[in-house]
Amino acid sequence: MSTHDEVSLLSLRSLCDRCHRESERFFAQKEHDPRFCYELFRRAFVHGNELAWHCLYERYHKLVISWVMRHALYSGLGEEADYFMNRAFEKMWQGIPAENFAKFQDLKSLLRYLQMCTNAVMVDFARWKEQAHLWDRAAQSDNGEEEYDPLATLVGDSLPPEREVARREMQELLWQKLQSLSNSEKEDAAIFGYFVLNLKPREIYDLYPGQFEDVRDVSRTKDNFLARVRRSDEFRQFLDDA
């Protein structure tokens, strides 16, 4: 009997216990065997075993919380770490149908995917939370005074559900328009960090290592972009049409 067959024949309780022990060895930087945790993932995704999924959740939820709390966006999101941890597990569960599980050939690839899910749910949350700031900042003049914004009625905090949907659709259109006016990946990073994520220049610099020369380069990039947008007849026409 192969070692794989031996692992696959273990009871769920034995498998969960071995996964726990091997994980403890891994975090203690000791030699460990990843097959037991991988088999738990296989039973959860391929066989839809909810008890296996629960065991994995108990085993890895603290790891995901540590990823959340170390994320550059976390301090500004206003939600508990548990919220993003749960959303990350949900995204992973939805993202791996049984027929695709074989694409993940080892435990490392599965945990890497879980970490990607953690990052994705935090960035998505930040975009929706902070996009309302986009309207106010895009409408400011060079002297800091606010210009007329034809979409200002869509920015309120207490819109009925049907208007909230419309507001989000228009926010997405505005973000797409600003992206189309960007001339480089560096400008993309600056305007996404500033407008959508509402980050400070230092935070943008830390979030995109290697993209900017220094923190001042973040501010220069953002200011140059804003100056060009304010001169753009195309952008003004977009606001009028919207």
C-alpha positions as CSV (number, residue, x, y, z in Angstrom):
1,M,0.0,0.0,0.0
2,S,1.4,3.4,-0.9
3,T,1.8,6.2,1.6
4,H,-0.9,8.1,-0.2
5,D,-3.3,5.3,0.3
6,E,-2.4,5.1,3.9
7,V,-3.2,8.7,4.5
8,S,-6.4,8.5,2.5
9,L,-7.7,5.6,4.7
10,L,-7.3,7.5,7.9
11,S,-10.4,8.5,9.8
12,L,-11.3,12.1,9.8
13,R,-10.4,12.5,13.5
14,S,-7.0,10.9,13.0
15,L,-6.4,13.0,10.0
16,C,-7.3,16.2,11.8
17,D,-5.1,15.3,14.8
18,R,-2.1,14.6,12.5
19,C,-2.7,17.8,10.6
20,H,-2.6,19.7,13.8
21,R,0.6,18.1,15.0
22,E,2.4,18.5,11.7
23,S,1.3,22.1,11.5
24,E,2.7,22.8,15.0
25,R,6.0,21.3,13.8
26,F,6.0,23.5,10.7
27,F,5.4,26.7,12.7
28,A,8.2,25.6,15.1
29,Q,10.4,25.3,12.0
30,K,10.8,21.5,12.5
31,E,10.7,18.8,9.9
32,H,7.0,18.1,9.1
33,D,4.8,16.0,6.8
34,P,2.2,18.1,4.8
35,R,0.3,15.2,3.5
36,F,-2.3,15.1,6.3
37,C,-3.4,18.7,5.9
38,Y,-3.4,18.3,2.2
39,E,-5.7,15.3,2.5
40,L,-8.1,17.3,4.7
41,F,-8.3,19.9,1.9
42,R,-8.9,17.2,-0.6
43,R,-11.8,15.7,1.4
44,A,-13.3,19.2,1.9
45,F,-13.2,20.3,-1.7
46,V,-13.5,17.0,-3.7
47,H,-15.9,15.2,-1.4
48,G,-17.6,18.3,0.1
49,N,-16.9,17.0,3.7
50,E,-18.0,19.8,6.0
51,L,-16.2,18.3,9.0
52,A,-12.9,18.4,7.1
53,W,-13.5,22.0,6.2
54,H,-14.3,22.8,9.9
55,C,-11.0,21.1,10.9
56,L,-9.1,23.2,8.3
57,Y,-10.8,26.4,9.6
58,E,-9.8,25.6,13.2
59,R,-6.3,24.8,12.0
60,Y,-5.7,27.9,9.8
61,H,-7.9,30.7,11.0
62,K,-5.2,32.2,13.2
63,L,-2.8,32.1,10.3
64,V,-5.3,34.0,8.1
65,I,-5.9,36.6,10.9
66,S,-2.1,37.2,11.1
67,W,-2.1,37.9,7.4
68,V,-5.0,40.3,7.8
69,M,-3.4,42.2,10.6
70,R,-0.1,42.5,8.8
71,H,-1.7,43.8,5.6
72,A,-0.9,47.4,4.7
73,L,-4.6,48.3,4.3
74,Y,-5.9,46.7,7.6
75,S,-5.6,49.7,9.9
76,G,-7.7,51.9,7.7
77,L,-10.6,49.5,7.0
78,G,-12.6,49.8,10.2
79,E,-13.5,46.1,10.5
80,E,-12.4,43.4,12.8
81,A,-9.7,40.9,11.6
82,D,-12.2,38.1,12.0
83,Y,-14.5,39.6,9.3
84,F,-11.8,39.5,6.7
85,M,-10.7,36.0,7.8
86,N,-14.2,34.6,7.3
87,R,-14.5,36.3,3.9
88,A,-11.2,34.9,2.8
89,F,-12.3,31.3,3.7
90,E,-15.6,31.9,1.9
91,K,-13.7,33.2,-1.2
92,M,-11.5,30.1,-1.2
93,W,-14.4,27.8,-0.8
94,Q,-16.2,29.4,-3.8
95,G,-13.1,29.6,-5.9
96,I,-12.1,25.9,-6.0
97,P,-14.7,23.6,-7.5
98,A,-14.1,19.9,-7.0
99,E,-13.0,19.4,-10.6
100,N,-10.3,22.0,-10.3
101,F,-8.8,20.8,-7.0
102,A,-6.1,18.6,-8.8
103,K,-4.5,21.9,-10.0
104,F,-3.3,22.4,-6.5
105,Q,-0.6,19.7,-6.2
106,D,0.6,20.4,-2.6
107,L,-0.3,22.1,0.6
108,K,1.9,25.1,-0.1
109,S,-0.1,25.9,-3.3
110,L,-3.3,25.7,-1.3
111,L,-2.1,28.0,1.5
112,R,-0.7,30.4,-1.1
113,Y,-4.2,30.6,-2.7
114,L,-5.8,31.2,0.7
115,Q,-3.4,34.1,1.2
116,M,-4.3,35.5,-2.2
117,C,-8.0,35.3,-1.2
118,T,-7.2,37.2,2.0
119,N,-5.6,40.0,0.0
120,A,-8.4,40.1,-2.5
121,V,-11.2,40.5,0.0
122,M,-9.4,43.3,1.8
123,V,-8.7,45.2,-1.4
124,D,-12.3,44.7,-2.6
125,F,-13.6,46.0,0.7
126,A,-11.3,49.0,0.7
127,R,-12.4,49.9,-2.9
128,W,-16.1,49.9,-2.0
129,K,-15.5,51.6,1.4
130,E,-13.4,54.5,0.1
131,Q,-14.7,55.0,-3.4
132,A,-17.1,57.7,-2.2
133,H,-14.1,59.9,-1.5
134,L,-13.3,59.8,-5.2
135,W,-16.2,62.1,-6.1
136,D,-15.2,64.8,-3.7
137,R,-11.5,64.7,-4.6
138,A,-12.1,64.6,-8.3
139,A,-14.4,67.7,-8.0
140,Q,-11.9,69.9,-6.1
141,S,-10.2,72.8,-7.9
142,D,-6.5,73.6,-7.7
143,N,-7.1,76.1,-4.9
144,G,-8.8,73.4,-2.8
145,E,-12.4,74.7,-3.3
146,E,-15.1,72.3,-4.3
147,E,-16.5,72.5,-7.8
148,Y,-20.0,71.6,-8.8
149,D,-20.4,67.9,-8.9
150,P,-23.4,66.7,-11.0
151,L,-23.2,63.3,-9.2
152,A,-23.1,64.7,-5.7
153,T,-26.6,63.3,-4.9
154,L,-25.1,59.8,-5.3
155,V,-22.6,60.2,-2.5
156,G,-24.9,60.3,0.5
157,D,-24.7,57.6,3.3
158,S,-28.4,56.8,3.4
159,L,-29.6,56.1,-0.1
160,P,-32.4,53.6,-0.8
161,P,-31.1,50.3,-2.2
162,E,-32.0,51.0,-5.8
163,R,-30.0,54.3,-5.7
164,E,-27.1,52.7,-3.9
165,V,-26.7,50.3,-6.8
166,A,-26.8,53.2,-9.3
167,R,-24.2,55.1,-7.2
168,R,-21.8,52.2,-7.2
169,E,-22.2,51.7,-10.9
170,M,-21.4,55.3,-11.5
171,Q,-18.4,55.1,-9.2
172,E,-17.1,52.2,-11.1
173,L,-17.5,54.2,-14.4
174,L,-15.7,57.1,-12.9
175,W,-12.8,54.9,-11.7
176,Q,-12.6,53.4,-15.2
177,K,-12.5,56.9,-16.8
178,L,-9.6,57.9,-14.5
179,Q,-7.8,54.8,-15.3
180,S,-8.1,55.5,-19.0
181,L,-6.5,58.9,-18.4
182,S,-3.5,57.4,-16.6
183,N,-0.3,57.3,-18.6
184,S,1.7,54.7,-16.6
185,E,1.5,51.9,-14.0
186,K,3.0,54.4,-11.5
187,E,0.1,56.7,-12.0
188,D,-2.3,53.7,-11.7
189,A,-0.8,52.9,-8.4
190,A,-0.9,56.5,-7.1
191,I,-4.5,57.2,-8.1
192,F,-5.8,53.8,-6.9
193,G,-4.0,54.3,-3.5
194,Y,-5.1,57.9,-3.2
195,F,-8.6,57.9,-4.6
196,V,-9.9,54.4,-4.0
197,L,-8.0,53.2,-0.9
198,N,-7.7,56.7,0.6
199,L,-4.1,56.1,1.6
200,K,-1.4,58.6,2.6
201,P,1.7,58.9,0.3
202,R,3.8,56.9,2.8
203,E,1.2,54.1,2.8
204,I,1.0,54.1,-1.0
205,Y,4.8,53.9,-1.2
206,D,4.8,50.9,1.2
207,L,2.0,49.2,-0.6
208,Y,3.8,49.4,-4.0
209,P,7.5,48.7,-3.3
210,G,9.8,49.5,-6.2
211,Q,7.1,51.6,-8.0
212,F,8.2,55.0,-6.7
213,E,11.6,56.6,-6.1
214,D,10.5,57.9,-2.7
215,V,7.4,59.1,-0.8
216,R,7.7,62.5,-2.5
217,D,7.5,60.8,-5.8
218,V,4.1,59.5,-4.8
219,S,2.8,63.0,-4.2
220,R,4.3,64.3,-7.4
221,T,2.8,61.6,-9.4
222,K,-0.7,62.2,-7.9
223,D,-0.5,66.0,-8.2
224,N,0.6,65.8,-11.9
225,F,-2.2,63.4,-12.6
226,L,-4.8,65.7,-11.0
227,A,-3.5,68.7,-12.8
228,R,-3.8,66.9,-16.1
229,V,-7.3,65.7,-15.4
230,R,-8.5,69.1,-14.4
231,R,-7.4,70.4,-17.8
232,S,-9.0,67.5,-19.6
233,D,-12.0,68.5,-21.7
234,E,-12.7,64.7,-22.1
235,F,-13.1,64.4,-18.3
236,R,-15.3,67.4,-18.0
237,Q,-17.5,66.1,-20.7
238,F,-17.7,62.8,-18.9
239,L,-18.9,64.5,-15.8
240,D,-21.5,66.5,-17.7
241,D,-22.7,63.4,-19.5
242,A,-22.9,61.5,-16.2
